[in-house]
Amino acid sequence: MSEYVTFFLATEDSEAAATRNRGPAGGVVGSFLSADDAVVMWESSLSGRSVEELWEAGVPRMVAPWVNDGSAVFALSDELTSRLLHADAAQLEALAAQWSASVTRDGDELAADVALRVVTGVAGLAREAIRAGWPVYCWVAC
């Protein structure tokens, strides 16, 4: 679980990776989230692929691997970005509720309204990403 989490856009992997030590300027902010677990759960839910299959396929793709201070940057898959882009409000609400319930089952806390804010915010980034032709990334730090 990371204390600081920001989903953001960057033109390419090297630009995104350069944020590892300082964090990006702007984006969708969250805190005390397991962001890598979250995006795998989201993709599993929206695509029907198992969490295990996604982990084995290298999802999410790290662009700045974890270092001792607990920071890293990873890219959301094109498939997840596309599925978030095409999800309607009801699908995003269901995804957020499922994510919040999953985190709670695992013994942590994630309020439903926070989950919905993050999911809808990242879906908004997906719309911007598709228009710009850029990937969506996530920066995490302890």
Secondary structure by P-SEA (a helix, b strand, c coil): cccbbbbbccccaaaaaaaccccccccccccccaaaaaaaaaaaaaccccaaaaaaaccccccccccccccccccccaaaaaaaaaccaaaaaaaaaaaaaaaaaacccccaaaaaaaaaaaaaaaaaaaaacbbbbbbbcc
